[in-house]
Amino acid sequence: MTEYETLLTTITLKPKGKALYSDEATRISLDDTGDEMFVTVSQGYREIGINPEEWQHIRDAIDRIIALCDEQK
């Protein structure tokens, strides 16, 4: 008998009331190439892949840019 496991691979963040596949819906997914795992972030037909080693640098850069947005208010 084959053993199965359940794995959560995608989280969707969307504005309340919008369709699941709205261009405003953001999907964060776990993916792999067979050798390594990475995260995919997509909206509509746009998609980026993020490997674990670069995440901290990307997050730091996003935080810096968000802080600039807050300063401009």
C-alpha positions in Angstrom: 0.0 0.0 0.0 1.3 3.5 -0.9 1.8 6.0 1.9 0.6 9.5 1.2 1.3 12.9 2.9 -0.4 16.3 2.7 1.8 19.3 1.9 0.7 22.9 1.9 2.3 24.4 -1.2 0.4 27.6 -2.0 -1.0 30.5 0.0 -3.2 33.1 -1.8 -3.5 36.7 -0.5 -6.2 38.7 -2.2 -8.5 41.7 -1.5 -11.7 40.5 0.2 -14.5 40.1 -2.4 -12.1 39.7 -5.3 -11.9 36.5 -7.3 -9.3 33.9 -6.4 -7.6 34.4 -9.8 -7.9 38.1 -9.9 -4.8 40.0 -11.1 -4.8 41.5 -7.6 -4.4 38.1 -6.0 -0.9 37.2 -4.9 0.1 33.6 -4.8 3.1 32.4 -2.7 4.1 28.9 -3.6 6.7 26.3 -2.6 8.3 24.8 -5.7 11.4 22.7 -6.5 13.7 21.8 -9.3 14.2 18.3 -8.0 17.5 19.3 -6.5 16.5 22.4 -4.5 13.4 24.1 -3.2 12.5 27.7 -3.7 9.5 30.1 -3.4 7.5 31.5 -6.3 5.6 34.7 -5.9 3.1 35.5 -8.7 0.3 38.0 -9.6 -1.6 37.4 -12.8 0.9 36.2 -15.4 3.9 37.8 -13.6 6.1 35.5 -11.5 9.4 35.6 -9.6 11.4 32.8 -8.0 13.2 33.3 -4.7 15.8 30.9 -3.4 16.3 30.7 0.4 19.8 32.2 0.3 18.6 35.4 -1.3 15.4 35.9 0.8 17.0 37.9 3.6 18.6 40.3 1.1 15.3 40.8 -0.8 13.3 41.3 2.4 15.9 43.9 3.6 15.7 45.8 0.2 11.9 45.7 0.3 11.8 47.0 3.9 14.1 49.9 2.9 11.9 50.8 -0.1 8.7 50.6 2.0 10.4 52.9 4.6 11.0 55.4 1.8 7.3 55.3 0.9 6.4 56.0 4.5 8.8 59.0 4.5 7.1 60.5 1.5 3.6 60.7 3.1 
